[in-house]
Structure formats: structure tokens, C-alpha cells
Amino acid sequence: MYICVCSGVTEQQVRDAVCDGAFSVNELSARLGVAAACGCCRALAAQILDETLQVLGLPENRAAA
């Protein structure tokens, strides 16, 4: 599923980036372009980030979002 239409980023790309060490929405934005244009996807990106961190057993990092 696409979560960022502006940059053409999928949910799987976000999950993969988190697994590769992107632990904040700002890092996702730098790596993938998420929330870099209109910002409408920022909340969904943060949710997917938190879900993936939880699966990995790492603390959520919304403060850095």
C-alpha cells in the first residue's frame, strides 16, 4: 500500500527502512522522502514506524517524529 503518494513510498519501504535503522519520521523523510512534500502521510508514517519498532522490540520514538 502506498503511504506517501507524493514520493511514491510504500508501507513495505517504510518497514524496510526502519529495519535498516531509520528510527524517526525525520530519518524516514531523509531516506525515502516521506512527509517531505505535502506532509499528509506523516501521521501514517509515524504509526508504521511505531508498529515496526514494536515488532522489533525497540521503544517507540514518536518524540523524534
N, CA, C and O atoms as CSV, one atom per row, in Angstrom:
chain,resi,resn,atom,element,x,y,z
A,1,MET,N,N,0.841,-1.161,0.000
A,1,MET,CA,C,0.000,0.000,0.000
A,1,MET,C,C,0.898,1.239,0.000
A,1,MET,O,O,1.881,1.297,0.738
A,2,TYR,N,N,0.554,2.227,-0.830
A,2,TYR,CA,C,1.286,3.480,-0.833
A,2,TYR,C,C,0.874,4.307,0.373
A,2,TYR,O,O,-0.316,4.486,0.631
A,3,ILE,N,N,1.852,4.811,1.110
A,3,ILE,CA,C,1.529,5.701,2.224
A,3,ILE,C,C,1.911,7.141,1.895
A,3,ILE,O,O,1.372,8.076,2.488
A,4,CYS,N,N,2.832,7.326,0.960
A,4,CYS,CA,C,3.234,8.663,0.531
A,4,CYS,C,C,3.129,8.719,-0.992
A,4,CYS,O,O,4.005,8.243,-1.714
A,5,VAL,N,N,2.051,9.303,-1.448
A,5,VAL,CA,C,1.808,9.397,-2.882
A,5,VAL,C,C,2.784,10.386,-3.521
A,5,VAL,O,O,3.247,10.163,-4.639
A,6,CYS,N,N,3.094,11.463,-2.828
A,6,CYS,CA,C,3.988,12.487,-3.382
A,6,CYS,C,C,5.347,11.911,-3.762
A,6,CYS,O,O,5.912,12.264,-4.797
A,7,SER,N,N,5.875,11.012,-2.911
A,7,SER,CA,C,7.192,10.426,-3.155
A,7,SER,C,C,7.115,8.977,-3.625
A,7,SER,O,O,8.144,8.356,-3.891
A,8,GLY,N,N,5.903,8.437,-3.730
A,8,GLY,CA,C,5.733,7.069,-4.198
A,8,GLY,C,C,6.323,6.032,-3.255
A,8,GLY,O,O,6.952,5.070,-3.697
A,9,VAL,N,N,6.120,6.227,-1.951
A,9,VAL,CA,C,6.689,5.341,-0.937
A,9,VAL,C,C,5.621,4.392,-0.409
A,9,VAL,O,O,4.508,4.804,-0.082
A,10,THR,N,N,5.982,3.120,-0.333
A,10,THR,CA,C,5.051,2.101,0.149
A,10,THR,C,C,5.284,1.797,1.626
A,10,THR,O,O,6.320,2.126,2.205
A,11,GLU,N,N,4.286,1.161,2.202
A,11,GLU,CA,C,4.387,0.723,3.596
A,11,GLU,C,C,5.592,-0.195,3.775
A,11,GLU,O,O,6.309,-0.085,4.769
A,12,GLN,N,N,5.821,-1.090,2.830
A,12,GLN,CA,C,6.946,-2.024,2.938
A,12,GLN,C,C,8.282,-1.293,2.903
A,12,GLN,O,O,9.214,-1.677,3.609
A,13,GLN,N,N,8.386,-0.254,2.096
A,13,GLN,CA,C,9.623,0.525,2.052
A,13,GLN,C,C,9.889,1.196,3.402
A,13,GLN,O,O,11.033,1.271,3.849
A,14,VAL,N,N,8.831,1.680,4.043
A,14,VAL,CA,C,8.978,2.280,5.365
A,14,VAL,C,C,9.428,1.226,6.359
A,14,VAL,O,O,10.359,1.462,7.130
A,15,ARG,N,N,8.784,0.065,6.354
A,15,ARG,CA,C,9.172,-1.009,7.281
A,15,ARG,C,C,10.615,-1.432,7.051
A,15,ARG,O,O,11.357,-1.645,8.010
A,16,ASP,N,N,11.020,-1.557,5.798
A,16,ASP,CA,C,12.400,-1.937,5.479
A,16,ASP,C,C,13.390,-0.895,5.980
A,16,ASP,O,O,14.447,-1.242,6.507
A,17,ALA,N,N,13.050,0.384,5.818
A,17,ALA,CA,C,13.936,1.459,6.283
A,17,ALA,C,C,14.080,1.432,7.797
A,17,ALA,O,O,15.169,1.668,8.319
A,18,VAL,N,N,12.989,1.145,8.509
A,18,VAL,CA,C,13.052,1.042,9.965
A,18,VAL,C,C,13.956,-0.128,10.355
A,18,VAL,O,O,14.771,-0.007,11.270
A,19,CYS,N,N,13.816,-1.241,9.674
A,19,CYS,CA,C,14.680,-2.396,9.944
A,19,CYS,C,C,16.145,-2.083,9.659
A,19,CYS,O,O,17.041,-2.695,10.240
A,20,ASP,N,N,16.383,-1.133,8.766
A,20,ASP,CA,C,17.742,-0.730,8.416
A,20,ASP,C,C,18.244,0.430,9.283
A,20,ASP,O,O,19.333,0.951,9.045
A,21,GLY,N,N,17.460,0.835,10.284
A,21,GLY,CA,C,17.952,1.815,11.236
A,21,GLY,C,C,17.320,3.191,11.214
A,21,GLY,O,O,17.789,4.079,11.927
A,22,ALA,N,N,16.290,3.405,10.438
A,22,ALA,CA,C,15.584,4.691,10.451
A,22,ALA,C,C,14.581,4.661,11.601
A,22,ALA,O,O,13.533,4.026,11.489
A,23,PHE,N,N,14.887,5.330,12.685
A,23,PHE,CA,C,14.083,5.229,13.899
A,23,PHE,C,C,13.246,6.473,14.191
A,23,PHE,O,O,12.753,6.631,15.308
A,24,SER,N,N,13.080,7.352,13.213
A,24,SER,CA,C,12.215,8.519,13.381
A,24,SER,C,C,11.619,8.884,12.023
A,24,SER,O,O,12.128,8.473,10.980
A,25,VAL,N,N,10.544,9.654,12.050
A,25,VAL,CA,C,9.939,10.095,10.801
A,25,VAL,C,C,10.909,11.006,10.049
A,25,VAL,O,O,10.940,10.996,8.819
A,26,ASN,N,N,11.696,11.789,10.777
A,26,ASN,CA,C,12.687,12.634,10.121
A,26,ASN,C,C,13.708,11.799,9.347
A,26,ASN,O,O,14.111,12.170,8.245
A,27,GLU,N,N,14.123,10.678,9.924
A,27,GLU,CA,C,15.046,9.787,9.220
A,27,GLU,C,C,14.368,9.145,8.012
A,27,GLU,O,O,14.985,8.990,6.958
A,28,LEU,N,N,13.102,8.774,8.167
A,28,LEU,CA,C,12.361,8.218,7.033
A,28,LEU,C,C,12.245,9.254,5.923
A,28,LEU,O,O,12.352,8.926,4.742
A,29,SER,N,N,12.029,10.489,6.308
A,29,SER,CA,C,11.927,11.559,5.325
A,29,SER,C,C,13.243,11.735,4.576
A,29,SER,O,O,13.252,11.891,3.355
A,30,ALA,N,N,14.338,11.711,5.299
A,30,ALA,CA,C,15.650,11.872,4.673
A,30,ALA,C,C,15.973,10.714,3.731
A,30,ALA,O,O,16.538,10.917,2.656
A,31,ARG,N,N,15.611,9.502,4.141
A,31,ARG,CA,C,15.931,8.318,3.332
A,31,ARG,C,C,14.973,8.097,2.171
A,31,ARG,O,O,15.388,7.728,1.073
A,32,LEU,N,N,13.681,8.327,2.422
A,32,LEU,CA,C,12.661,7.937,1.449
A,32,LEU,C,C,11.865,9.104,0.864
A,32,LEU,O,O,11.221,8.961,-0.175
A,33,GLY,N,N,11.909,10.233,1.519
A,33,GLY,CA,C,11.099,11.363,1.065
A,33,GLY,C,C,9.720,11.412,1.688
A,33,GLY,O,O,8.888,12.229,1.292
A,34,VAL,N,N,9.469,10.554,2.654
A,34,VAL,CA,C,8.168,10.539,3.346
A,34,VAL,C,C,7.963,11.864,4.056
A,34,VAL,O,O,8.859,12.346,4.749
A,35,ALA,N,N,6.791,12.455,3.889
A,35,ALA,CA,C,6.397,13.707,4.547
A,35,ALA,C,C,7.278,14.883,4.136
A,35,ALA,O,O,7.325,15.889,4.844
A,36,ALA,N,N,7.961,14.780,3.029
A,36,ALA,CA,C,8.833,15.869,2.579
A,36,ALA,C,C,8.093,16.875,1.709
A,36,ALA,O,O,8.562,18.001,1.544
A,37,ALA,N,N,6.962,16.498,1.157
A,37,ALA,CA,C,6.221,17.403,0.272
A,37,ALA,C,C,5.020,17.972,1.031
A,37,ALA,O,O,5.162,18.968,1.741
A,38,CYS,N,N,3.858,17.367,0.897
A,38,CYS,CA,C,2.645,17.927,1.499
A,38,CYS,C,C,2.504,17.590,2.983
A,38,CYS,O,O,1.839,18.326,3.711
A,39,GLY,N,N,3.110,16.497,3.447
A,39,GLY,CA,C,3.068,16.132,4.854
A,39,GLY,C,C,1.847,15.353,5.295
A,39,GLY,O,O,1.734,14.992,6.466
A,40,CYS,N,N,0.931,15.089,4.377
A,40,CYS,CA,C,-0.289,14.364,4.751
A,40,CYS,C,C,-0.020,12.949,5.263
A,40,CYS,O,O,-0.836,12.394,5.999
A,41,CYS,N,N,1.090,12.373,4.892
A,41,CYS,CA,C,1.396,10.992,5.269
A,41,CYS,C,C,2.165,10.892,6.582
A,41,CYS,O,O,2.436,9.784,7.045
A,42,ARG,N,N,2.515,11.997,7.179
A,42,ARG,CA,C,3.379,11.999,8.362
A,42,ARG,C,C,2.805,11.141,9.500
A,42,ARG,O,O,3.538,10.356,10.101
A,43,ALA,N,N,1.533,11.276,9.797
A,43,ALA,CA,C,0.922,10.515,10.893
A,43,ALA,C,C,0.924,9.022,10.587
A,43,ALA,O,O,1.197,8.211,11.472
A,44,LEU,N,N,0.626,8.653,9.353
A,44,LEU,CA,C,0.634,7.238,8.984
A,44,LEU,C,C,2.052,6.683,9.018
A,44,LEU,O,O,2.262,5.553,9.459
A,45,ALA,N,N,3.016,7.456,8.562
A,45,ALA,CA,C,4.415,7.022,8.619
A,45,ALA,C,C,4.845,6.798,10.062
A,45,ALA,O,O,5.541,5.829,10.362
A,46,ALA,N,N,4.431,7.696,10.957
A,46,ALA,CA,C,4.750,7.542,12.381
A,46,ALA,C,C,4.108,6.294,12.964
A,46,ALA,O,O,4.719,5.604,13.781
A,47,GLN,N,N,2.890,6.001,12.555
A,47,GLN,CA,C,2.204,4.800,13.030
A,47,GLN,C,C,2.931,3.541,12.566
A,47,GLN,O,O,3.147,2.622,13.355
A,48,ILE,N,N,3.306,3.496,11.303
A,48,ILE,CA,C,4.016,2.332,10.768
A,48,ILE,C,C,5.390,2.207,11.422
A,48,ILE,O,O,5.843,1.101,11.715
A,49,LEU,N,N,6.045,3.332,11.648
A,49,LEU,CA,C,7.320,3.346,12.352
A,49,LEU,C,C,7.169,2.721,13.726
A,49,LEU,O,O,7.929,1.824,14.089
A,50,ASP,N,N,6.183,3.195,14.501
A,50,ASP,CA,C,5.965,2.674,15.851
A,50,ASP,C,C,5.619,1.189,15.845
A,50,ASP,O,O,6.126,0.431,16.672
A,51,GLU,N,N,4.764,0.773,14.923
A,51,GLU,CA,C,4.395,-0.645,14.827
A,51,GLU,C,C,5.616,-1.502,14.534
A,51,GLU,O,O,5.790,-2.569,15.122
A,52,THR,N,N,6.451,-1.038,13.632
A,52,THR,CA,C,7.633,-1.811,13.252
A,52,THR,C,C,8.643,-1.854,14.385
A,52,THR,O,O,9.242,-2.899,14.641
A,53,LEU,N,N,8.840,-0.727,15.069
A,53,LEU,CA,C,9.739,-0.718,16.225
A,53,LEU,C,C,9.243,-1.672,17.304
A,53,LEU,O,O,10.037,-2.359,17.947
A,54,GLN,N,N,7.928,-1.711,17.498
A,54,GLN,CA,C,7.347,-2.609,18.495
A,54,GLN,C,C,7.606,-4.071,18.124
A,54,GLN,O,O,7.957,-4.874,18.988
A,55,VAL,N,N,7.437,-4.417,16.856
A,55,VAL,CA,C,7.699,-5.776,16.386
A,55,VAL,C,C,9.176,-6.134,16.606
A,55,VAL,O,O,9.508,-7.268,16.950
A,56,LEU,N,N,10.046,-5.151,16.401
A,56,LEU,CA,C,11.477,-5.376,16.579
A,56,LEU,C,C,11.886,-5.390,18.042
A,56,LEU,O,O,13.024,-5.722,18.373
A,57,GLY,N,N,10.944,-5.025,18.926
A,57,GLY,CA,C,11.243,-4.991,20.348
A,57,GLY,C,C,11.989,-3.740,20.781
A,57,GLY,O,O,12.658,-3.735,21.814
A,58,LEU,N,N,11.875,-2.674,19.986
A,58,LEU,CA,C,12.532,-1.403,20.299
A,58,LEU,C,C,11.486,-0.407,20.772
A,58,LEU,O,O,10.315,-0.525,20.412
A,59,PRO,N,N,11.892,0.579,21.580
A,59,PRO,CA,C,10.910,1.558,22.051
A,59,PRO,C,C,10.406,2.444,20.932
A,59,PRO,O,O,11.127,2.735,19.978
A,60,GLU,N,N,9.157,2.871,21.059
A,60,GLU,CA,C,8.579,3.795,20.093
A,60,GLU,C,C,9.327,5.122,20.169
A,60,GLU,O,O,9.856,5.490,21.218
A,61,ASN,N,N,9.365,5.831,19.051
A,61,ASN,CA,C,10.126,7.064,19.019
A,61,ASN,C,C,9.317,8.191,18.394
A,61,ASN,O,O,9.806,8.856,17.481
A,62,ARG,N,N,8.124,8.419,18.847
A,62,ARG,CA,C,7.281,9.471,18.287
A,62,ARG,C,C,7.812,10.860,18.600
A,62,ARG,O,O,7.552,11.805,17.855
A,63,ALA,N,N,8.545,10.994,19.683
A,63,ALA,CA,C,9.064,12.320,20.032
A,63,ALA,C,C,9.950,12.875,18.931
A,63,ALA,O,O,10.006,14.089,18.734
A,64,ALA,N,N,10.636,12.007,18.216
A,64,ALA,CA,C,11.514,12.435,17.129
A,64,ALA,C,C,10.763,12.606,15.829
A,64,ALA,O,O,11.344,13.011,14.823
A,65,ALA,N,N,9.464,12.299,15.838
A,65,ALA,CA,C,8.671,12.406,14.623
A,65,ALA,C,C,8.458,13.856,14.322
A,65,ALA,O,O,7.808,14.192,13.332
